[in-house]
């Protein structure tokens, strides 16, 4: 069972990860628009963005209480 402090910490971390996820969108767009774009960098950024999305989803799932069947 999560305490109120645990829930608050998770919510704060979710917000931080969502911010980083949005920031990566902007960076990926800028790198994509450059003339001699770095494909390796682009792949790394996109991979990090997916990792962030997975982490956000897992944390959000922790906040949902288990419902007995």
Residue frames as qw, qx, qy, qz and C-alpha x, y, z in Angstrom:
[[0.000, 0.890, 0.457, 0.000, 0.00, 0.00, 0.00],
 [0.422, 0.410, -0.009, 0.809, 1.35, 3.39, -0.94],
 [0.260, -0.598, -0.428, 0.625, 1.52, 6.20, 1.57],
 [0.222, 0.939, 0.231, -0.123, 0.57, 9.78, 0.75],
 [0.217, -0.782, 0.425, 0.401, 4.28, 10.66, 0.58],
 [0.506, -0.047, 0.771, 0.384, 4.90, 7.79, -1.85],
 [0.414, 0.698, 0.575, 0.103, 2.05, 8.94, -4.08],
 [0.045, 0.968, -0.019, -0.245, 3.31, 12.52, -4.04],
 [0.363, -0.567, 0.602, 0.429, 6.85, 11.40, -4.90],
 [0.505, 0.228, 0.765, 0.327, 5.59, 9.28, -7.79],
 [0.304, 0.862, 0.406, -0.015, 3.42, 12.11, -9.12],
 [0.117, -0.893, 0.252, 0.353, 6.37, 14.52, -8.93],
 [0.431, -0.314, 0.729, 0.429, 8.59, 12.05, -10.77],
 [0.489, 0.526, 0.673, 0.175, 5.93, 11.53, -13.45],
 [0.178, 0.961, 0.131, -0.165, 5.81, 15.29, -14.04],
 [0.267, -0.716, 0.505, 0.402, 9.60, 15.43, -14.33],
 [0.487, -0.006, 0.796, 0.359, 9.62, 12.57, -16.84],
 [0.408, 0.739, 0.535, 0.037, 6.79, 14.12, -18.86],
 [0.022, 0.942, -0.125, -0.310, 8.74, 17.36, -19.04],
 [0.337, -0.477, 0.696, 0.419, 11.84, 15.55, -20.28],
 [0.512, 0.339, 0.766, 0.188, 9.67, 13.65, -22.79],
 [0.308, 0.900, 0.293, -0.096, 8.27, 16.93, -24.18],
 [0.136, -0.842, 0.371, 0.366, 11.73, 18.48, -24.30],
 [0.485, -0.171, 0.771, 0.376, 13.00, 15.52, -26.30],
 [0.502, 0.670, 0.545, 0.041, 10.24, 16.15, -28.85],
 [0.153, 0.968, -0.060, -0.187, 11.66, 19.59, -29.49],
 [0.320, -0.627, 0.631, 0.327, 15.24, 18.33, -29.67],
 [0.580, 0.151, 0.765, 0.234, 14.30, 15.52, -32.06],
 [0.434, 0.826, 0.359, -0.031, 12.48, 17.98, -34.29],
 [0.005, 0.924, -0.291, -0.248, 15.49, 20.32, -34.39],
 [0.427, -0.400, 0.751, 0.306, 17.94, 17.50, -35.13],
 [0.591, 0.402, 0.689, 0.117, 15.64, 16.15, -37.84],
 [0.347, 0.911, 0.206, -0.082, 15.47, 19.55, -39.51],
 [0.255, -0.757, 0.432, 0.418, 19.24, 20.05, -39.70],
 [0.604, 0.631, -0.378, -0.308, 20.92, 19.59, -43.07],
 [0.488, 0.380, -0.779, 0.104, 23.60, 17.08, -42.03],
 [0.714, -0.482, 0.152, -0.485, 21.51, 15.40, -39.37],
 [0.007, 0.415, -0.886, 0.207, 23.12, 12.84, -37.11],
 [0.737, -0.125, -0.504, -0.432, 21.15, 9.60, -37.53],
 [0.556, -0.061, -0.740, 0.373, 22.83, 7.92, -34.57],
 [0.017, -0.004, 0.431, -0.902, 21.95, 10.82, -32.29],
 [0.558, -0.082, -0.207, -0.799, 18.40, 10.78, -33.61],
 [0.721, -0.120, -0.669, -0.134, 18.03, 7.06, -32.86],
 [0.386, -0.053, -0.677, 0.625, 19.41, 7.55, -29.35],
 [0.219, -0.040, 0.216, -0.951, 17.03, 10.43, -28.66],
 [0.678, -0.101, -0.371, -0.627, 14.04, 8.45, -29.92],
 [0.649, -0.091, -0.740, 0.153, 15.06, 5.44, -27.84],
 [0.160, -0.030, -0.562, 0.811, 15.34, 7.63, -24.73],
 [0.437, -0.081, -0.040, -0.895, 11.92, 9.09, -25.49],
 [0.741, -0.129, -0.569, -0.333, 10.41, 5.58, -25.64],
 [0.500, -0.065, -0.719, 0.478, 12.13, 4.65, -22.37],
 [0.098, -0.035, 0.337, -0.936, 10.64, 7.73, -20.74],
 [0.616, -0.115, -0.279, -0.728, 7.17, 6.86, -22.02],
 [0.712, -0.119, -0.692, -0.003, 7.49, 3.33, -20.62],
 [0.316, -0.033, -0.620, 0.717, 8.66, 4.67, -17.25],
 [0.315, -0.086, 0.103, -0.940, 5.78, 7.15, -17.12],
 [0.711, -0.134, -0.471, -0.504, 3.27, 4.40, -17.90],
 [0.623, -0.099, -0.726, 0.273, 4.68, 2.10, -15.21],
 [0.117, -0.016, -0.493, 0.862, 4.58, 4.85, -12.59],
 [0.483, -0.106, -0.099, -0.864, 1.03, 5.79, -13.52],
 [0.729, -0.141, -0.625, -0.240, 0.03, 2.15, -13.16],
 [0.413, -0.044, -0.706, 0.573, 1.50, 2.11, -9.63],
 [0.174, -0.042, 0.275, -0.945, -0.91, 4.90, -8.69],
 [0.671, -0.132, -0.361, -0.634, -3.95, 2.86, -9.71],
 [0.495, -0.323, 0.693, -0.413, -5.09, 0.71, -6.79],
 [0.139, 0.038, -0.966, -0.217, -5.53, -3.01, -7.32],
 [0.663, -0.069, 0.052, -0.743, -9.16, -3.94, -7.65],
 [0.383, -0.123, 0.906, -0.127, -10.02, -7.41, -6.40],
 [0.293, 0.017, -0.740, -0.605, -11.67, -9.63, -8.98]]
